Amino acid sequence: MPSQNDHLREAERLERQAEIADSAHARDALRRMAQTSRITAAMVGLMEACAEDAPAAAC
């Protein structure tokens, strides 16, 4: 499973691509994908924190 940092790096990569995209449609799509990656990073971070603080079955 990708780590929180992996998702954050992907979001940054997508944001860089959005900056140089040829069309508004592509920019919007890339920004939405970056936002999804950041949300996923937050969720993975919560799961990682839960796994560190609780028994495996509690998360």
All heavy atoms as TSV, in Angstrom:
chain	resi	resn	atom	element	x	y	z
A	1	MET	N	N	0.847	-1.174	0.000
A	1	MET	CA	C	0.000	0.000	0.000
A	1	MET	C	C	0.897	1.242	0.000
A	1	MET	O	O	1.833	1.330	0.786
A	1	MET	CB	C	-0.903	-0.014	1.241
A	1	MET	CG	C	-1.826	1.176	1.310
A	1	MET	SD	S	-3.122	1.043	2.540
A	1	MET	CE	C	-2.275	1.600	3.994
A	2	PRO	N	N	0.596	2.188	-0.866
A	2	PRO	CA	C	1.398	3.427	-0.892
A	2	PRO	C	C	1.302	4.179	0.436
A	2	PRO	O	O	0.255	4.193	1.084
A	2	PRO	CB	C	0.766	4.231	-2.019
A	2	PRO	CG	C	0.036	3.244	-2.856
A	2	PRO	CD	C	-0.400	2.164	-1.927
A	3	SER	N	N	2.375	4.811	0.804
A	3	SER	CA	C	2.410	5.568	2.060
A	3	SER	C	C	1.807	6.955	1.869
A	3	SER	O	O	1.526	7.395	0.753
A	3	SER	CB	C	3.854	5.702	2.547
A	3	SER	OG	O	4.556	6.605	1.720
A	4	GLN	N	N	1.646	7.641	2.981
A	4	GLN	CA	C	1.143	9.009	2.959
A	4	GLN	C	C	2.060	9.888	2.107
A	4	GLN	O	O	1.597	10.687	1.287
A	4	GLN	CB	C	1.047	9.547	4.383
A	4	GLN	CG	C	0.477	10.944	4.472
A	4	GLN	CD	C	0.379	11.442	5.904
A	4	GLN	OE1	O	1.088	10.966	6.788
A	4	GLN	NE2	N	-0.478	12.406	6.125
A	5	ASN	N	N	3.359	9.720	2.267
A	5	ASN	CA	C	4.322	10.514	1.488
A	5	ASN	C	C	4.232	10.224	-0.001
A	5	ASN	O	O	4.413	11.126	-0.822
A	5	ASN	CB	C	5.738	10.281	2.001
A	5	ASN	CG	C	5.984	10.966	3.319
A	5	ASN	OD1	O	5.353	11.968	3.633
A	5	ASN	ND2	N	6.890	10.421	4.105
A	6	ASP	N	N	3.964	8.964	-0.359
A	6	ASP	CA	C	3.800	8.622	-1.773
A	6	ASP	C	C	2.639	9.401	-2.382
A	6	ASP	O	O	2.734	9.926	-3.491
A	6	ASP	CB	C	3.550	7.122	-1.951
A	6	ASP	CG	C	4.739	6.276	-1.577
A	6	ASP	OD1	O	5.885	6.772	-1.632
A	6	ASP	OD2	O	4.527	5.096	-1.206
A	7	HIS	N	N	1.526	9.475	-1.661
A	7	HIS	CA	C	0.359	10.203	-2.154
A	7	HIS	C	C	0.632	11.708	-2.241
A	7	HIS	O	O	0.189	12.368	-3.177
A	7	HIS	CB	C	-0.854	9.935	-1.262
A	7	HIS	CG	C	-1.399	8.548	-1.409
A	7	HIS	ND1	N	-2.076	8.123	-2.533
A	7	HIS	CD2	C	-1.362	7.489	-0.572
A	7	HIS	CE1	C	-2.429	6.863	-2.379
A	7	HIS	NE2	N	-2.010	6.450	-1.202
A	8	LEU	N	N	1.363	12.236	-1.273
A	8	LEU	CA	C	1.704	13.658	-1.311
A	8	LEU	C	C	2.627	13.982	-2.478
A	8	LEU	O	O	2.456	15.009	-3.152
A	8	LEU	CB	C	2.342	14.088	0.016
A	8	LEU	CG	C	1.390	14.106	1.218
A	8	LEU	CD1	C	2.169	14.352	2.500
A	8	LEU	CD2	C	0.295	15.133	1.022
A	9	ARG	N	N	3.597	13.111	-2.741
A	9	ARG	CA	C	4.486	13.316	-3.895
A	9	ARG	C	C	3.693	13.273	-5.202
A	9	ARG	O	O	3.932	14.061	-6.116
A	9	ARG	CB	C	5.599	12.278	-3.903
A	9	ARG	CG	C	6.743	12.618	-2.971
A	9	ARG	CD	C	7.958	11.747	-3.215
A	9	ARG	NE	N	7.719	10.343	-2.881
A	9	ARG	CZ	C	7.840	9.822	-1.657
A	9	ARG	NH1	N	8.212	10.578	-0.652
A	9	ARG	NH2	N	7.617	8.545	-1.439
A	10	GLU	N	N	2.731	12.342	-5.281
A	10	GLU	CA	C	1.904	12.251	-6.479
A	10	GLU	C	C	1.071	13.525	-6.652
A	10	GLU	O	O	0.926	14.031	-7.765
A	10	GLU	CB	C	0.986	11.020	-6.393
A	10	GLU	CG	C	0.052	10.860	-7.565
A	10	GLU	CD	C	0.738	10.552	-8.884
A	10	GLU	OE1	O	1.973	10.373	-8.924
A	10	GLU	OE2	O	0.033	10.494	-9.901
A	11	ALA	N	N	0.544	14.057	-5.572
A	11	ALA	CA	C	-0.237	15.294	-5.638
A	11	ALA	C	C	0.635	16.438	-6.147
A	11	ALA	O	O	0.204	17.222	-7.004
A	11	ALA	CB	C	-0.810	15.635	-4.265
A	12	GLU	N	N	1.851	16.527	-5.661
A	12	GLU	CA	C	2.759	17.581	-6.115
A	12	GLU	C	C	3.094	17.428	-7.593
A	12	GLU	O	O	3.144	18.412	-8.343
A	12	GLU	CB	C	4.025	17.579	-5.268
A	12	GLU	CG	C	3.785	18.037	-3.848
A	12	GLU	CD	C	4.968	17.805	-2.930
A	12	GLU	OE1	O	5.996	17.248	-3.389
A	12	GLU	OE2	O	4.861	18.160	-1.751
A	13	ARG	N	N	3.297	16.190	-8.036
A	13	ARG	CA	C	3.588	15.931	-9.442
A	13	ARG	C	C	2.402	16.349	-10.319
A	13	ARG	O	O	2.574	17.010	-11.351
A	13	ARG	CB	C	3.891	14.441	-9.652
A	13	ARG	CG	C	4.311	14.081	-11.068
A	13	ARG	CD	C	4.464	12.586	-11.234
A	13	ARG	NE	N	3.192	11.907	-11.198
A	13	ARG	CZ	C	2.315	11.859	-12.213
A	13	ARG	NH1	N	2.593	12.465	-13.348
A	13	ARG	NH2	N	1.181	11.206	-12.102
A	14	LEU	N	N	1.195	16.008	-9.882
A	14	LEU	CA	C	0.004	16.373	-10.637
A	14	LEU	C	C	-0.191	17.890	-10.685
A	14	LEU	O	O	-0.604	18.434	-11.709
A	14	LEU	CB	C	-1.224	15.690	-10.030
A	14	LEU	CG	C	-1.278	14.178	-10.235
A	14	LEU	CD1	C	-2.312	13.561	-9.295
A	14	LEU	CD2	C	-1.558	13.821	-11.676
A	15	GLU	N	N	0.109	18.559	-9.587
A	15	GLU	CA	C	-0.006	20.017	-9.559
A	15	GLU	C	C	0.987	20.669	-10.530
A	15	GLU	O	O	0.657	21.650	-11.200
A	15	GLU	CB	C	0.185	20.539	-8.144
A	15	GLU	CG	C	-0.999	20.219	-7.249
A	15	GLU	CD	C	-0.722	20.399	-5.770
A	15	GLU	OE1	O	0.464	20.554	-5.392
A	15	GLU	OE2	O	-1.694	20.359	-5.001
A	16	ARG	N	N	2.195	20.110	-10.602
A	16	ARG	CA	C	3.177	20.639	-11.561
A	16	ARG	C	C	2.688	20.428	-12.994
A	16	ARG	O	O	2.837	21.299	-13.851
A	16	ARG	CB	C	4.544	19.981	-11.359
A	16	ARG	CG	C	5.289	20.491	-10.144
A	16	ARG	CD	C	6.726	20.025	-10.113
A	16	ARG	NE	N	6.881	18.581	-10.180
A	16	ARG	CZ	C	6.856	17.767	-9.124
A	16	ARG	NH1	N	6.689	18.252	-7.914
A	16	ARG	NH2	N	7.017	16.471	-9.266
A	17	GLN	N	N	2.101	19.264	-13.256
A	17	GLN	CA	C	1.571	19.007	-14.593
A	17	GLN	C	C	0.429	19.964	-14.917
A	17	GLN	O	O	0.295	20.407	-16.053
A	17	GLN	CB	C	1.082	17.563	-14.709
A	17	GLN	CG	C	2.201	16.556	-14.852
A	17	GLN	CD	C	1.659	15.168	-15.112
A	17	GLN	OE1	O	0.620	14.782	-14.599
A	17	GLN	NE2	N	2.387	14.405	-15.913
A	18	ALA	N	N	-0.401	20.264	-13.918
A	18	ALA	CA	C	-1.524	21.181	-14.142
A	18	ALA	C	C	-1.024	22.561	-14.538
A	18	ALA	O	O	-1.657	23.245	-15.353
A	18	ALA	CB	C	-2.392	21.258	-12.886
A	19	GLU	N	N	0.089	22.974	-13.980
A	19	GLU	CA	C	0.635	24.293	-14.291
A	19	GLU	C	C	1.038	24.427	-15.757
A	19	GLU	O	O	0.997	25.520	-16.313
A	19	GLU	CB	C	1.843	24.587	-13.402
A	19	GLU	CG	C	1.500	24.795	-11.944
A	19	GLU	CD	C	2.729	24.942	-11.069
A	19	GLU	OE1	O	3.865	24.910	-11.599
A	19	GLU	OE2	O	2.546	25.069	-9.851
A	20	ILE	N	N	1.415	23.332	-16.380
A	20	ILE	CA	C	1.891	23.386	-17.761
A	20	ILE	C	C	0.910	22.756	-18.752
A	20	ILE	O	O	1.233	22.611	-19.924
A	20	ILE	CB	C	3.283	22.737	-17.897
A	20	ILE	CG1	C	3.254	21.267	-17.500
A	20	ILE	CG2	C	4.310	23.510	-17.091
A	20	ILE	CD1	C	4.537	20.506	-17.785
A	21	ALA	N	N	-0.271	22.402	-18.279
A	21	ALA	CA	C	-1.251	21.754	-19.150
A	21	ALA	C	C	-1.689	22.689	-20.273
A	21	ALA	O	O	-1.712	23.909	-20.119
A	21	ALA	CB	C	-2.457	21.308	-18.331
A	22	ASP	N	N	-2.051	22.084	-21.395
A	22	ASP	CA	C	-2.410	22.847	-22.593
A	22	ASP	C	C	-3.799	23.475	-22.542
A	22	ASP	O	O	-4.041	24.483	-23.188
A	22	ASP	CB	C	-2.339	21.938	-23.833
A	22	ASP	CG	C	-0.924	21.526	-24.159
A	22	ASP	OD1	O	0.014	22.194	-23.687
A	22	ASP	OD2	O	-0.749	20.534	-24.884
A	23	SER	N	N	-4.706	22.873	-21.806
A	23	SER	CA	C	-6.081	23.374	-21.828
A	23	SER	C	C	-6.637	23.520	-20.414
A	23	SER	O	O	-6.141	22.908	-19.462
A	23	SER	CB	C	-6.976	22.416	-22.615
A	23	SER	OG	O	-7.125	21.200	-21.904
A	24	ALA	N	N	-7.676	24.320	-20.310
A	24	ALA	CA	C	-8.334	24.509	-19.014
A	24	ALA	C	C	-8.929	23.196	-18.519
A	24	ALA	O	O	-8.890	22.898	-17.319
A	24	ALA	CB	C	-9.417	25.573	-19.132
A	25	HIS	N	N	-9.458	22.413	-19.445
A	25	HIS	CA	C	-10.037	21.119	-19.066
A	25	HIS	C	C	-8.980	20.212	-18.439
A	25	HIS	O	O	-9.216	19.598	-17.399
A	25	HIS	CB	C	-10.665	20.448	-20.298
A	25	HIS	CG	C	-11.234	19.104	-20.022
A	25	HIS	ND1	N	-12.417	18.929	-19.347
A	25	HIS	CD2	C	-10.772	17.864	-20.311
A	25	HIS	CE1	C	-12.664	17.631	-19.233
A	25	HIS	NE2	N	-11.678	16.977	-19.817
A	26	ALA	N	N	-7.817	20.145	-19.056
A	26	ALA	CA	C	-6.732	19.313	-18.527
A	26	ALA	C	C	-6.249	19.849	-17.176
A	26	ALA	O	O	-6.001	19.067	-16.251
A	26	ALA	CB	C	-5.578	19.267	-19.521
A	27	ARG	N	N	-6.117	21.168	-17.068
A	27	ARG	CA	C	-5.691	21.761	-15.790
A	27	ARG	C	C	-6.665	21.414	-14.672
A	27	ARG	O	O	-6.257	21.017	-13.583
A	27	ARG	CB	C	-5.565	23.280	-15.917
A	27	ARG	CG	C	-4.284	23.740	-16.563
A	27	ARG	CD	C	-4.109	25.238	-16.466
A	27	ARG	NE	N	-5.122	25.988	-17.200
A	27	ARG	CZ	C	-5.085	26.220	-18.504
A	27	ARG	NH1	N	-4.066	25.769	-19.223
A	27	ARG	NH2	N	-6.036	26.914	-19.094
A	28	ASP	N	N	-7.969	21.555	-14.961
A	28	ASP	CA	C	-8.981	21.245	-13.949
A	28	ASP	C	C	-8.940	19.776	-13.548
A	28	ASP	O	O	-9.029	19.437	-12.368
A	28	ASP	CB	C	-10.374	21.606	-14.458
A	28	ASP	CG	C	-10.593	23.102	-14.583
A	28	ASP	OD1	O	-9.810	23.884	-13.990
A	28	ASP	OD2	O	-11.544	23.494	-15.279
A	29	ALA	N	N	-8.801	18.900	-14.530
A	29	ALA	CA	C	-8.755	17.472	-14.241
A	29	ALA	C	C	-7.527	17.121	-13.394
A	29	ALA	O	O	-7.630	16.364	-12.422
A	29	ALA	CB	C	-8.752	16.672	-15.544
A	30	LEU	N	N	-6.384	17.677	-13.746
A	30	LEU	CA	C	-5.160	17.404	-12.992
A	30	LEU	C	C	-5.243	17.957	-11.573
A	30	LEU	O	O	-4.791	17.319	-10.620
A	30	LEU	CB	C	-3.949	17.977	-13.729
A	30	LEU	CG	C	-3.553	17.206	-14.983
A	30	LEU	CD1	C	-2.663	18.056	-15.876
A	30	LEU	CD2	C	-2.882	15.897	-14.618
A	31	ARG	N	N	-5.851	19.113	-11.424
A	31	ARG	CA	C	-6.016	19.681	-10.074
A	31	ARG	C	C	-6.955	18.820	-9.228
A	31	ARG	O	O	-6.721	18.648	-8.035
A	31	ARG	CB	C	-6.522	21.112	-10.165
A	31	ARG	CG	C	-5.449	22.070	-10.618
A	31	ARG	CD	C	-5.947	23.505	-10.653
A	31	ARG	NE	N	-4.913	24.380	-11.177
A	31	ARG	CZ	C	-5.122	25.289	-12.111
A	31	ARG	NH1	N	-6.325	25.485	-12.610
A	31	ARG	NH2	N	-4.121	26.038	-12.533
A	32	ARG	N	N	-8.017	18.298	-9.840
A	32	ARG	CA	C	-8.921	17.407	-9.103
A	32	ARG	C	C	-8.199	16.124	-8.698
A	32	ARG	O	O	-8.374	15.620	-7.586
A	32	ARG	CB	C	-10.151	17.081	-9.941
A	32	ARG	CG	C	-11.170	18.200	-9.989
A	32	ARG	CD	C	-12.497	17.738	-10.582
A	32	ARG	NE	N	-12.365	17.200	-11.925
A	32	ARG	CZ	C	-12.398	17.918	-13.043
A	32	ARG	NH1	N	-12.554	19.231	-12.977
A	32	ARG	NH2	N	-12.279	17.341	-14.210
A	33	MET	N	N	-7.377	15.607	-9.598
A	33	MET	CA	C	-6.606	14.406	-9.272
A	33	MET	C	C	-5.631	14.682	-8.135
A	33	MET	O	O	-5.455	13.852	-7.235
A	33	MET	CB	C	-5.875	13.905	-10.518
A	33	MET	CG	C	-6.807	13.355	-11.576
A	33	MET	SD	S	-6.019	13.087	-13.179
A	33	MET	CE	C	-4.726	11.942	-12.785
A	34	ALA	N	N	-5.001	15.852	-8.152
A	34	ALA	CA	C	-4.074	16.227	-7.079
A	34	ALA	C	C	-4.820	16.348	-5.757
A	34	ALA	O	O	-4.333	15.893	-4.716
A	34	ALA	CB	C	-3.373	17.542	-7.419
A	35	GLN	N	N	-5.997	16.944	-5.798
A	35	GLN	CA	C	-6.794	17.075	-4.583
A	35	GLN	C	C	-7.168	15.700	-4.039
A	35	GLN	O	O	-7.104	15.461	-2.826
A	35	GLN	CB	C	-8.055	17.892	-4.860
A	35	GLN	CG	C	-8.902	18.127	-3.632
A	35	GLN	CD	C	-10.141	18.940	-3.933
A	35	GLN	OE1	O	-10.613	18.973	-5.072
A	35	GLN	NE2	N	-10.664	19.599	-2.928
A	36	THR	N	N	-7.523	14.782	-4.923
A	36	THR	CA	C	-7.852	13.419	-4.502
A	36	THR	C	C	-6.643	12.753	-3.860
A	36	THR	O	O	-6.765	12.058	-2.840
A	36	THR	CB	C	-8.359	12.594	-5.698
A	36	THR	OG1	O	-9.523	13.233	-6.224
A	36	THR	CG2	C	-8.683	11.170	-5.299
A	37	SER	N	N	-5.468	12.964	-4.414
A	37	SER	CA	C	-4.250	12.394	-3.838
A	37	SER	C	C	-3.977	12.966	-2.453
A	37	SER	O	O	-3.556	12.250	-1.541
A	37	SER	CB	C	-3.049	12.641	-4.747
A	37	SER	OG	O	-3.143	11.857	-5.906
A	38	ARG	N	N	-4.218	14.257	-2.267
A	38	ARG	CA	C	-4.021	14.873	-0.938
A	38	ARG	C	C	-5.032	14.330	0.072
A	38	ARG	O	O	-4.696	14.086	1.227
A	38	ARG	CB	C	-4.115	16.386	-1.037
A	38	ARG	CG	C	-2.921	16.987	-1.746
A	38	ARG	CD	C	-2.814	18.474	-1.533
A	38	ARG	NE	N	-1.659	18.999	-2.250
A	38	ARG	CZ	C	-0.409	18.932	-1.807
A	38	ARG	NH1	N	-0.152	18.369	-0.663
A	38	ARG	NH2	N	0.584	19.431	-2.525
A	39	ILE	N	N	-6.273	14.138	-0.349
A	39	ILE	CA	C	-7.286	13.565	0.544
A	39	ILE	C	C	-6.904	12.131	0.903
A	39	ILE	O	O	-7.013	11.721	2.070
A	39	ILE	CB	C	-8.680	13.634	-0.106
A	39	ILE	CG1	C	-9.128	15.090	-0.198
A	39	ILE	CG2	C	-9.692	12.791	0.662
A	39	ILE	CD1	C	-10.344	15.315	-1.073
A	40	THR	N	N	-6.446	11.386	-0.084
A	40	THR	CA	C	-6.012	10.016	0.173
A	40	THR	C	C	-4.830	10.001	1.129
A	40	THR	O	O	-4.763	9.147	2.027
A	40	THR	CB	C	-5.655	9.313	-1.147
A	40	THR	OG1	O	-6.792	9.361	-2.013
A	40	THR	CG2	C	-5.242	7.869	-0.921
A	41	ALA	N	N	-3.910	10.933	0.973
A	41	ALA	CA	C	-2.768	11.020	1.887
A	41	ALA	C	C	-3.246	11.248	3.317
A	41	ALA	O	O	-2.721	10.648	4.261
A	41	ALA	CB	C	-1.826	12.143	1.459
A	42	ALA	N	N	-4.246	12.106	3.470
A	42	ALA	CA	C	-4.781	12.361	4.808
A	42	ALA	C	C	-5.413	11.099	5.392
A	42	ALA	O	O	-5.212	10.780	6.576
A	42	ALA	CB	C	-5.805	13.495	4.751
A	43	MET	N	N	-6.142	10.381	4.578
A	43	MET	CA	C	-6.780	9.140	5.052
A	43	MET	C	C	-5.723	8.090	5.416
A	43	MET	O	O	-5.847	7.416	6.442
A	43	MET	CB	C	-7.721	8.590	3.982
A	43	MET	CG	C	-8.890	9.499	3.670
A	43	MET	SD	S	-9.980	9.765	5.077
A	43	MET	CE	C	-10.677	8.151	5.245
A	44	VAL	N	N	-4.711	7.959	4.589
A	44	VAL	CA	C	-3.638	7.005	4.889
A	44	VAL	C	C	-2.930	7.412	6.176
A	44	VAL	O	O	-2.608	6.561	7.009
A	44	VAL	CB	C	-2.644	6.893	3.709
A	44	VAL	CG1	C	-1.401	6.117	4.096
A	44	VAL	CG2	C	-3.324	6.245	2.514
A	45	GLY	N	N	-2.708	8.702	6.367
A	45	GLY	CA	C	-2.089	9.184	7.597
A	45	GLY	C	C	-2.914	8.820	8.818
A	45	GLY	O	O	-2.367	8.407	9.854
A	46	LEU	N	N	-4.229	8.957	8.715
A	46	LEU	CA	C	-5.106	8.564	9.828
A	46	LEU	C	C	-5.015	7.071	10.094
A	46	LEU	O	O	-4.967	6.637	11.258
A	46	LEU	CB	C	-6.554	8.954	9.520
A	46	LEU	CG	C	-6.882	10.435	9.572
A	46	LEU	CD1	C	-8.295	10.688	9.063
A	46	LEU	CD2	C	-6.726	10.964	10.984
A	47	MET	N	N	-5.001	6.276	9.035
A	47	MET	CA	C	-4.902	4.828	9.207
A	47	MET	C	C	-3.557	4.442	9.824
A	47	MET	O	O	-3.494	3.568	10.691
A	47	MET	CB	C	-5.113	4.126	7.869
A	47	MET	CG	C	-6.540	4.223	7.386
A	47	MET	SD	S	-6.898	3.594	5.723
A	47	MET	CE	C	-5.657	2.410	5.381
A	48	GLU	N	N	-2.483	5.088	9.383
A	48	GLU	CA	C	-1.165	4.802	9.944
A	48	GLU	C	C	-1.111	5.183	11.420
A	48	GLU	O	O	-0.565	4.447	12.241
A	48	GLU	CB	C	-0.076	5.533	9.160
A	48	GLU	CG	C	0.157	4.970	7.765
A	48	GLU	CD	C	1.111	5.803	6.926
A	48	GLU	OE1	O	1.479	6.932	7.354
A	48	GLU	OE2	O	1.489	5.326	5.838
A	49	ALA	N	N	-1.693	6.316	11.775
A	49	ALA	CA	C	-1.705	6.747	13.170
A	49	ALA	C	C	-2.534	5.801	14.023
A	49	ALA	O	O	-2.145	5.458	15.149
A	49	ALA	CB	C	-2.248	8.166	13.271
A	50	CYS	N	N	-3.641	5.369	13.489
A	50	CYS	CA	C	-4.504	4.430	14.211
A	50	CYS	C	C	-3.767	3.111	14.439
A	50	CYS	O	O	-3.831	2.538	15.522
A	50	CYS	CB	C	-5.785	4.193	13.423
A	50	CYS	SG	S	-6.940	3.067	14.227
A	51	ALA	N	N	-3.060	2.651	13.420
A	51	ALA	CA	C	-2.333	1.386	13.529
A	51	ALA	C	C	-1.226	1.467	14.577
A	51	ALA	O	O	-0.916	0.481	15.250
A	51	ALA	CB	C	-1.757	0.996	12.180
A	52	GLU	N	N	-0.627	2.638	14.723
A	52	GLU	CA	C	0.436	2.815	15.712
A	52	GLU	C	C	-0.097	2.869	17.135
A	52	GLU	O	O	0.556	2.457	18.074
A	52	GLU	CB	C	1.224	4.101	15.425
A	52	GLU	CG	C	2.052	4.031	14.167
A	52	GLU	CD	C	2.680	5.371	13.828
A	52	GLU	OE1	O	2.493	6.336	14.575
A	52	GLU	OE2	O	3.372	5.434	12.791
A	53	ASP	N	N	-1.311	3.407	17.279
A	53	ASP	CA	C	-1.864	3.655	18.623
A	53	ASP	C	C	-2.782	2.564	19.144
A	53	ASP	O	O	-3.076	2.556	20.336
A	53	ASP	CB	C	-2.649	4.979	18.633
A	53	ASP	CG	C	-1.746	6.172	18.416
A	53	ASP	OD1	O	-0.525	6.041	18.607
A	53	ASP	OD2	O	-2.255	7.244	18.060
A	54	ALA	N	N	-3.282	1.689	18.287
A	54	ALA	CA	C	-4.265	0.728	18.728
A	54	ALA	C	C	-3.910	-0.676	18.250
A	54	ALA	O	O	-3.139	-0.839	17.298
A	54	ALA	CB	C	-5.622	1.129	18.179
A	55	PRO	N	N	-4.512	-1.687	18.861
A	55	PRO	CA	C	-4.329	-3.059	18.356
A	55	PRO	C	C	-4.855	-3.144	16.934
A	55	PRO	O	O	-5.735	-2.391	16.522
A	55	PRO	CB	C	-5.185	-3.901	19.299
A	55	PRO	CG	C	-5.436	-3.060	20.492
A	55	PRO	CD	C	-5.333	-1.633	20.042
A	56	ALA	N	N	-4.338	-4.065	16.166
A	56	ALA	CA	C	-4.655	-4.178	14.740
A	56	ALA	C	C	-6.155	-4.310	14.489
A	56	ALA	O	O	-6.672	-3.753	13.521
A	56	ALA	CB	C	-3.915	-5.354	14.131
A	57	ALA	N	N	-6.887	-5.002	15.315
A	57	ALA	CA	C	-8.308	-5.216	15.087
A	57	ALA	C	C	-9.144	-3.970	15.385
A	57	ALA	O	O	-10.284	-3.869	14.928
A	57	ALA	CB	C	-8.800	-6.375	15.938
A	58	ALA	N	N	-8.620	-3.015	16.096
A	58	ALA	CA	C	-9.392	-1.825	16.491
A	58	ALA	C	C	-9.552	-0.833	15.352
A	58	ALA	O	O	-10.457	-0.010	15.380
A	58	ALA	CB	C	-8.744	-1.140	17.686
A	59	CYS	N	N	-8.700	-0.841	14.338
A	59	CYS	CA	C	-8.779	0.129	13.228
A	59	CYS	C	C	-9.607	-0.450	12.171
A	59	CYS	O	O	-10.089	-0.268	11.286
A	59	CYS	CB	C	-7.398	0.457	12.713
A	59	CYS	SG	S	-6.392	1.328	13.922
